[in-house]
């Protein structure tokens, strides 16, 4: 497969300026007509020459320039109008094309979901709607007319006119085509309003299928809180008369920030206590906020080209993380974010798919919607904020909005704003954007006559295409504690800018215990020789909640590693230390629940690999179960009282206080079931009055080898609820015994309701297959074969989802030779498949190259 990369260095402005777009849609499932009028003019800053328009899968009906018919023959990726046919003055290019949304299973461009028309245009879906310069730096105002018998017809901006069978919309703000949206369907609205800081009234609507309008209240509440928060914290006010959200069942992404018309995967909108878990509620709140915040960081200011994707995504993830922390718990949110970062982004950085936060080349841009772009991109923003301080960050953001409103910007523009606002030189800091890989920071300590010295050494491992890297600017937040637990040096940010650097703390009465990388102040791996006693001390006394948790996590990983590699017993000191945290009622229940969460199996595989061991998934699985059993025995006498004290009084609420209690109670239930074989979980399932508790009890029963009756009852109750049944499918795969995983997946995928063309259902089963670490990596190779089979089946229908799911293979170099051979064979089989998509081909090829 020949794959020609797009390169950052080849960027050129578009040949023409596009001032205005007029679109008319005459909707029909198999023969939608799209009429486009593009108001163009030569771009003085452009390269000149021909006019090239992108277009894929379009049947050209007519083409005219200033009313005069043009002859043009499209090719596979668009059409070209020769320079000699173009006037050296403003002109209008008109086209009419035909597309078939009903047959669009890739869910890009205009497609149908359950009889509803909807769009997904990011990154390059608009070229499947009409011939157009489909690139983010071409921004124009849109006027849209929709003609259809559907009762609800929506597009971007403000509604301007409507009548029987038609509606017209005007978006006054210039936008790139990737933010275009259209929805037409038989929908009902859950409505509210919001008064902006300047007193404007904004109509808010969440559009859903009939019967789902009672499940939108939390999403609406999250939207209103997001709008208010963005005004108060960032000074950003909403800028249209209406804000619409539409819930769609078939959607590749979580959600999309189209201007004024956000399209959401229905699982991130619809929620009731009976159908959604606390995690679902938290995710709805975060994603609603994320897409709303894009109105300024992504829409009003967009990215010049797709290499700058982190400019909008990293910043907006950082903003939604701030919001979630303000709404819930900053400490718990930070721990959850770091867990996700390490599980997804560190894994990416350490394998064949490693790439910079701003990559310099790609084959298929859809493959770069990654944890590196989003989560590491957010970490880079957090480091910037730590380096310039609260006031500097606010001044820089205000300048960013003032200077670049209405523009398509670059990382250079972003960093220049910080330099101009704060006077700081960020030349070295820019390496965080241009170099891949996770830095490692080695720590050594010295104590002499009242002076404590920390020496930090940064190492930057090679990554594909980047064997050598320069020293980065790494903010290392440090605090020092006295031997009695008192904090003697509060959190101080040390700036590591050299390969090796020492920092002195003077005037200390006793050798302190250092708390290093507080709040996880930089996305690095900290290498430090720390005794179990010192970790236990930090777990007991550290005033930084992240490092308090981190100490317990590191203790657990040390113990678990010895159990796996040496066959050691569970450490009594670790058990006692964790028990104290679990039973400490002065701590947030959500924090205690996180402390009780043992390191994951994939996490341990990475840890062992980093330490020079070849991880054995079966040994990891067995040792982790033994560790959980020992913890259950340690807490046996306290578990009933702990759980009883966490009973929630009053009606269900998805807030942080109740969710934390449920999380800790269900963590206790999982431990208790290791002692009673699942009897307590059976009772808990029978008594559960919400999905959080029902699903937690069901998972515990499956772990215990029970739960058949509960599974059947769950299915009988929820068979007609697609989102709830996704959970039913997923829980069985996640908690299948390793030796049974392949047969469980094969059984589930033969069911009539396994709609593999629906991304949510596919992820619920095939995504869970890859997440069951010991089962997926079973020595038989059955998990590998199953995943490859399904990727090859899905690829012709939905290459985006197939490519994203293929990343389950990215860690293959860490395992033993037999497993490596099995995975390599599957990757080679994928690469040899006829008609392989560019999306999946790029990913499989990059993984093989690793």
N, C-alpha and C positions, 0 to 999 in steps of 0.2 A: 504494500500500500504506500503510494507516494503522498507525502503530506508536506505541503509548503507552508512554513510558518509565516505569520504576520509579525513584523518586528517594530519595536518602538522607534528605532532610529530612522525608519522609513516614513514616519508621519509627515503628511503634507496637508495644508488646509484644503477644504473642498473648493472645487473650481468655481462654484457659484454661491451666491447668497440667496437663501430661501426666506422670504419675508412673510408669506401667508400661505396657508393650505386650506382648500375647500374640498371636503369629502362628502360624497353621497353614497349611502349603503342601501341597496335594494336586496333585502335578506331573503334567502331561500336555502334550504339545507344542502342541496346539491349544486345550486347554480346562483350563488350570490354575485350580484354585480356591484363593483366598486368604481365609482367615477371620481377622479381626482383632478383638481386644478391647482397646479403649483406655480406660485408667483415668484419668478426667479430673476436674478440679475447677475452679470459677471462679478466675480469676487476680485477686487484689486489686489488682495493679498494671496490669491490662489495661484495655482500653477498654470491656469489657462487651458486651452485645448478642448478636447471632447467633453461632453456631458455624460457621465456614467451614473446610471441609476441601478440600484440593487433590486432584484426580483427573483423569487423562486416559486415554482409551481403555479404560475399565473398564466391564464389564457388571455392573450391580448386581443381585444375586440376593436379598439380604435385608438389612434394617437394623433394629436394635432398641436401645432405651435401657433399661437395667436390666431386660432380659428382655421388654420390651413392644415389639411391632412398631411401627416408625415408617414413615410414608409420606413419601418424599422423591424428587424428580426431579432427577437430576444434570444439570448443564449442560456445556458444552464443556470447562470447566477445573476442575470440582469439584462439590461440593454444599453447600448451606446448610441448617442446622437452625435454625429461628426461635427467638429468645430465649424466647418464651413456652412453648416445648416443653421447655426445659432447667430442671433443678432448680437451686436455689441451694445446692447441696451436692455432694460427690463423687458421681460416677456412672460407669457402664460403658457405653460405646457399642460395639455389636457390628455388624460388617458382613461380608458375604460377596460377593465379586466373582469374575468370571471373566476371564482374560486368555489371550492366545495367544502364548507366547514364541517359537514356531517362526517366526512371521511378523514378528517384531520386528527389522527390518533396520537401524533407527536405533541399535541396540546401547545403548539407554538403558532402565533398569528391568530386568526379568527377560527374558532372551533366550537363544537357543541358539547354540552354536558347535560345529560338528562333532559333534552329538549330545549335547553337555554343556550343562546348565543353568548359567547364571551371571548375575551382576548387575553393573550400573554405575549407581550412584545419585547421584553428584555430577555436576552441582549439583542438578538437580531431577528425578531419575529415579525416586525412590520413589513419586511421585504416579502413576506408570504401573504400580504394583504393587497399591496399595490406597488408599482415601480416607484422607487423613492431613494434618496441619498440616506441610507439607513445607518447613520453614525451619530454619536452623541453630540458632536460639536456643531451639527446643523440644527438650529433651534428656530422655531416658527410659531406663529399664532394659528390656531386651528378653529375652523368652523365646520361643524359636522351635521349632516342631515341623515336621519335613519328612517327608512320606510319598511314597515313590517306590521303584521296583524298582532304581534305580541303586545300585551297590554302595558308593559313597562319598557321604555326605551331610554337608555342612559349613555352618556359619554362624558368627556372631561369638561371642566369649567362650570359655567352657569347655564341653566335652561333659558332659552330665549323665545321659543314658540313651539306649539304642539297642536295637533288636530287628529282626527280619526286616522290611524294607520301611519302617523309620522310624528317626528319630534326633531327639533333643532337645538344645538348646543354651541356655545361660544366660549373658548378658553382665552382670556385676555393676556395670559402670561406665556411668553415664548417657551417652547419645550422641545426636546428631541423626540424622535418618533418612538423610542423605546418606552416613553411614558404615555403613549396613546392608549386609550381604553374604550371599549364598547361592550355593552351588555343589553340583551333583549330577552325578555322571558316573562313567564306568568309568576310574578313575584309579589310579595307583600313587604311592607316596611315596618320596622320598629323605629319610631321617630322620637326625636328630642330636639332641643335647641341649645345654643351656647352664645352667650354675650361676651364679645371680646373685650380686651382692656380699653379699647377706644370706643366701646359702646355699640359696635355693629352686631346685629343678630344673625347667626349662622344656623341654617336648618341642617340637622343631622339625621341621616337615615341609614339603617342597616337592612339591606334587602335580602330576603330569604324565601325559600319555598313555603307555600301555605302549610301551616302546622308547626313551623319552626320559629314563628315570631315570638313565642314565649321563652325562647332560649337565648335571647340576645341581650338581656339586661346587664350582664356583667361586662360584655364587650362594650356596650354603650357607656357604662360608668367608667370603664378604662379609657375610652376615647375622651370623655369630658375631663377626666383628671390629667390626661396627657396634654390637652390643649391648654389647660390652666398652668400646668407645670412649665411648659415651654415658654409661656409668657413671663412667668415669675423668675425662672432660672436663666433663660437665654434671651429674654426680651423679644421673642419671636411670636408674632400674631398671625392668625390664619387670614388668608387673603382672597377668599371667594365667598359667595353667598350661600353655598351648599357644600356639604361634605358627605359623600356617599361611600358606603362599604357594601360589597356584594359577596355573599358566601357561595362558593362553588365546590361541588363534590369532586370533580376531576381537575386536579391542579398539580403541576410538577413541583411548585415552590410551596413555601409556607404562606406567602402573601406578596403583593406587589403594590408599590407606592404610586401608581398612576395619579396624575394631578387631579385632585378632587374626586376621584373614583377608584378607591382602593379595591382590588379584587383579592379575596382571601380564600385559602383552603378552608372549607367549612369546619374542620376540626379546630381551627383557631378563632372561631366565632361562637359556635353553639355550645352552650353549657347549662346544665342544671345539676344540682347535687346528686341526683339519681343517675346521671349519665356521664358526668365529668369528674375527674380526680382533682385533687389539690394541685398536682403538677400541671394538669390541663388549664386550670384557672390562672396559675402563675404564668404559663406560656401565653395564654390569650392576652393577659395584661401587658406582657413584654412586647409581643409582636404588634399589637394594636399601637402601642407607643412608638415602636420602631418605625412602622410605616407612616405614622403621622409625622414623626420628627423629620422624615425624609422631605417633607414639604419645603423645608429650607435647606437641609443638608442632603442634597440630591436632586431636587426639582428646581428651586429658585437658583441654586448653584449646582450645576451638574459637572460631569467629568469630560475633559476634552476628548479623550479616547478611552478605550476599554482597559488600557494599561493602568489608568488612573482609578480603577474601580474601587480601590481601598479608600480613595479620597471621600467618597460618599458612604461606603459601607462601614469602614473602620470607625469613622467619626460618629455615624448614627448608632452603631452597636455600643460605642462608649456612652452615648447619650441615653440609650435605653437602659444600660446598666446603672447609670446614675439614678435614673427615674425609679427603677425597680428597688434600688437600695433605699431611696427616700420613702417609697411606699411600704416597704417591708423591713428588712434588716440588712444594713450594709455588710455586717460581718458574715452572715449566712450567704448573702448574695456573692460576696467575694470568693468564699470557699467554693460555692457551686460553679462560678465562672472559671476558677482555676482548675477544678476537676475536669470540666469540659475542655479547657485549653490543653491540658496535658493528655487527655484521652484522644483528642482529635488532631490538634495542631502540632504538638510535640511529635506525635506519631508520623504526621505528614513531613515535618522538618527532618526527621531521622531516616527517611526512606527514599525510594526512587522518585517519588512525586514531589520532593522538596522544591520550592520556588520562592522567590523574593515576594515581599508584601506588594511591591510593584514589579511584576515580572517584565522582562524585556522582549519576550517573544511568546506566541501561542499559536496553536493550530486551530483549536476550537475554543472560542471564548467561553462557552457554557461550562467548560471543564475548569475554569478558574473562579467559580463561585465556591470558594474553599474556606476552610478554617483559617488558613494563613491570611487570606484577604480580610475576612470578617473579624475573627477573634484576635489574631495577632495584630491586625490593623488597629483594633481597639486598644490593645496593650500599648502600642506605640503612642497613641493619643494620651493614654494615662501617664506614660513616662514624660512626655512633653509637659503635661500639666504639673507633674511633680518637680520638674526642673525649673519651670518659670514661676510657679506659685499660683495661688488662686487669682490674685489681682492681674498678673501677667497673662494668665489664660483668658480671663474675661476681656481684657483689652485686645488680645489677639483675635478672639472670636468676633468681637464687635467690629474690628477692622476688616476681618474676613467677609462678614456679611455686607458691610458698606462698600468695600472695594470690588467684590466679585458678584454681587447680585445680578442675575440675568446672564451670567457668563458660564462657559464651559472651561473649568480650571484644571490645573495640574498640581502635582505634589510640590513642584518648585514654587508655584504661587502660594500654596499653603504654608510652606516653611518660611517664605519671605515675609508673610504676614507676621509670624512670630518674631522674626528677626527685627522687623520694623517696629513692632509694638514693644519689644522688650530690650532691644539692643544686643541680643545674644547671637553669637555666630553658631549656626546649626549645620555647618558643612560636615563635620564628623558625625553628627546625629543622623544625617541623611542615610548613612549606611544601614540603618534599621529598615529603610524602604527598599534598598537596592541589593542587599545581600541576604541569601537564604540561610537557614540553619538556626539551631538553638545554641547560643553561647553557653559555655560552662564556666562557672566562677569557682575557683579553688580558694579556700580560706585557710590561713594559718594564723595562730595566735601567739603572742608573747607577753609575759608579765614580768616586770622588773621595777622595784622600788616605786610603787605607786603609779607606774605608767603601763597602760594596757595598749598593745599595738595589734592592729588587725592588718594583715597583708592579704590583698586580693589579687588573684591572677586570672585573667580571662583567656580562655581558649576557644577558638572558633573552628569547629570541625568542618572538613570539606563536604560539599554537597554537589549534586550533578551540575557540571559546567562552572563551578566556582570552587576550585581547590584551595585558593588562598584568599584571605580576607583581612581587612585592616581592623584595628582596635575600635570598638564601639564605645559610645557614651552610655554607661550603665548606672542608673540611679539605684543605689543599694541603701535601703532604709534600715537603720540599726538602732537598737536600744540596749542598755546595759542594766543588769539586775545585780543587786548585792546577794551574797550567799543566803541571807534571810528572806529573800524574795522581794525586797523593796526595789523600786526602779531608781537608779542613781543617775542615769543619763537617758532622758526621754528620746523619743524617736528623732533621729537625725539622718538626713539624706546625704550619704557619701557619693561623690561623683567619680566613678571609676572610668578614666579616660585613657589610661596607659595599659600596656600588656600586663604590667605588674605595678602595684601601687600600695603604699603603706599609710595607715591613718593612726594617729596617736591620741589617746585619751589620758589626760594627766590629772593628778590630784585625787586619786582614788585610794580609799583606805584599805580595801581588800580586793583580791582578784575577782572581777565580776564574771557573771555568766552572760554571754553575748546572745542577743536575739537578733538574728540577721535575716535580711530580706523581708522585713515586716510588711504586711499587706501584700506580699508578693509584688514588690515594687518594680520588678523587671521580669520579663519572660525568659528566665535562664534556669539552668540546672545548677544547684548549689552543691559543691563537693566539699565536705567538711567532716573531719573525724570527730564524732561526737559520741560520748559514752551513753549507754542506756540510762545511767543515773542522771546525766545532764538533760537528756530528752524528757525523762520523767519530771525533773525539776521544772523545765519550761512548760510542760503540760499542766503542772500544778500552779505555777506562779506567773507565767508570762501575761503581761497586761495587753498585749496585742492579740486580738482574738484569732486572726489568721495563723500566727505563729504558734499559738496555743494548740490549735487544731493540728497544725503541721507537725508539731512535736509528737503528738499521739499517732499521727499517720506514719511518720518515719519510724517510730518504735514498732508499729505493727508490721511494716514492710521488712524491717530488720529481722524480726522474729519469724515472719512467714518465709523469708528467704532461707534462713537456717533450717526451718522445717523441711523445705523443698530440697535443698542441696545436701544437707547433712543428716536429715532424718531426726532433727532435734525435737525436743518436747516444747510445748508452749511455755513461754516465759511466765513465771509466777509474778514477777515484778510488773510486766506489761498488763496482765490480767487485773492486778490490784489497782494500778494507775487508771486504767480505763473504767473500772467499776466505780472509782471515786468520781470521775467526770460524769458518768451516766446517772449517778444518784445525787449529784450536786444540784439542788433545787434553785440555787442562785443563778444558774446558767439558763440561757434560752433553751427551751425544749428542742427547737429546730437545730441548734448547735449541738446539743447532746445526741440527737439522732444522726447527725453527720459524723460525729465522733465514733459512733457505734458501727458505721458503715465500713466494713472491711475493704482493704484494697482489692480492686477488681482483678480478674484473672489476666486480662490483656495488659493491665498496668504492671502486674508482676512479671509477665513475660518480657516486657520492655526493660524492667528493672534488672532482671537476671541477665538479659542480653548485654545491657550496659556494663554490668559487672564482669563480663567475660564468660558467662555461662550460656549453654545452649538450652533454652527453656523447653521443658517437657509439659505440654498442656495437661496431660493426665495427672502428673504429679502435682502440678499447681492446683488443679481442681480438688484433688484428695486432701492436700494440706490445708487449703482454705476451708473446706468442710470441717476438718478436724479443729481448726482454730475457732470456728464459729461454735462448735460443740463445747470446746473448753470454756469459751466466754459464757455460754449458756449455763454451764455448771457453776461458774464463778458467781453469777448473778441469780442463781436458782431461787434462793430464799427471798430475794428482794423483788423479783419480777412481778409477782401478783400485786404487791402494794404499789410498785411503780406504775403499773398499768391502770390500777384503780384510781390513782391520784391524777390521772390524765383524762378522766372522763370529761367530755365537753358538755357544758350546761347550756340549755336553750337550743334554738333552731340552728341548723347548719349555716356557717358563714365561711366564705373562702378567704378570709383574712389571714394574716401571718400568725396571729396568736393561736387561732384554732388549728390551722394547718400544721404548725409546729407540734402541738399536742398530739394530733393524729399521727404525725411522722414518728414521734418517739414511741407512742403506744404500739404502732405497727412494727417498729423495730424490736420492741419487747416481745410482741407476739411471735415474730420469726424465731427469736431465741428460745422462747418457751416451747415452741413446737418441736425443737430439737431434743427436748426432754420428755415430752408426752406423746410424741409420734403424730401430732397434728390434732389432738382432741380439742385443745383450746381454739385452734383455728376453725374447726368445724362449728363450734359454738359462736365464734366471732362472725363467721360468714352468715349464719342463720339470723344473727341479731343486727347485722349491718343495715343502716338506713341511708347510706350514701355510697357512691361508686368508689371513693378512696378506700374505705374500709372493706368493701366487697372484693375489690380487685386484689388488695393486699392479702386478705385471708385466702383467696383462691390461689395466689402465687405460692403462699406458704404450704398449702395443701399439696400442690403439685410437686413442690420440692420434697415433701415427705412421702411421695409416691401414692398420694390419695387424691380425692377431689373429683372422681368420675361423676358422682351424683350431682355435685355442685356445678360442674361444667355443663351437664345436661340441662339443669335448671336455669342456668345463666342463658344458654342458647334459647330455651323455650320462651324466656321472658323477653329477650332482646333481639330475636331473629330479624325483626323488621327495622332495626336501627343500625345503619351502616357503620357509623362511627363507633358505637359501642361494640359491635361485632368485630371491628378491627382489633379491639383490646382482647376479645375472646381468642382470636387467632393468635395474636402476638404472645399472650401469656403462656400458651401451650408450647410454643417454640422456645421461648426464652428459658423456660424451666423444665424442658425435656432432659432426661438423663443423657449423657454424652453418647452412649451406645445406642440410644433410641432416637436420636435427633433426626436422622435421615428418614426413618420410617414415619415419624410424626409429620414431617414436612411433606412427604409424598402423600400421606393420607389427606392432609388438609388441602393440598393443591389439586386433588381430584374432586373436591366438592363443587357442586354447582354454584355456590355463592363465592367461590374464589375467583373474583373478577380481576384477573391479573393485569388487565389494561388500565385499571384504576390505580394510580400511584400509591394511594394510602393503603389499599389492600395488599398490593405487591410488597410494599415496605414492611407491612405488619407480619408477613410470613418470611419473605426472602431476606429482608433486612434483619429480622430477628434471628434467622439462621446464622448469619455471619456474626451476630452479637453473642451467640452461645459459644463461648470461646473453646471449651473443651470438646464440645460436639462438632463444631465446624472444623477443628483441627484434629478430629479423630484419625488415628493412624491408618484407617481403611481408605481415606481420601474421599469417602462418600459425600461429605459436605462440600468439598471443592467441586466435585463433578456436578452436584445439584446446582450450585450457584452458577457455574459456567453454562449449564443447560438452559437455565432460566434467563440469563443475560442474553444468550444467543436468540432465544425466543422473543424476548422483549425488544431487542435492538431495532428490528425493522419497523416496529410500531412506535416506540418511544425511546429514541437514542439518548436523550438527556438523562432519563432516569436510569437506563442501563449503564451509562458511563459512571454516574455517581455511585451506583451500587457496586461497581467493579472494584472500588477502593478497598473492599474487604481483603483483597489479595496483596495490598501494598506492603505488608510486613513480612512477606514470605522469606526474605533473606535472613531473618533472625532465627529460623527454625532449623532442625536437623536436616541432613542430606536427603533422607527419604521424603520428608514433607516438601522440601524444596523441589525435588524432582516431580512430585505429584502436582504442585501448583504450577510449575513451569510448563508442564504438559497441558494443563488447562488454558494457560495464557496463550500458548502456541496454537492450541485448537481454536481459540477465539480469533487470533490474528489470521488464521487460515480460512475463516468463514467467508463464503462468497457474499458480496454486497455489504460488507461490514461498514457501519457508519463511521464518519470522521470522529464523532464523539468517543465511541467505545474504542476505535482503533488507536486513537492517540493515547488513551489511558493504558490500554494493554501494552502498547509499545513502550511507553515510558517505564512501566513496571518491569517488563522483561529486560530492559536496558539496565535496570538496577541489580 
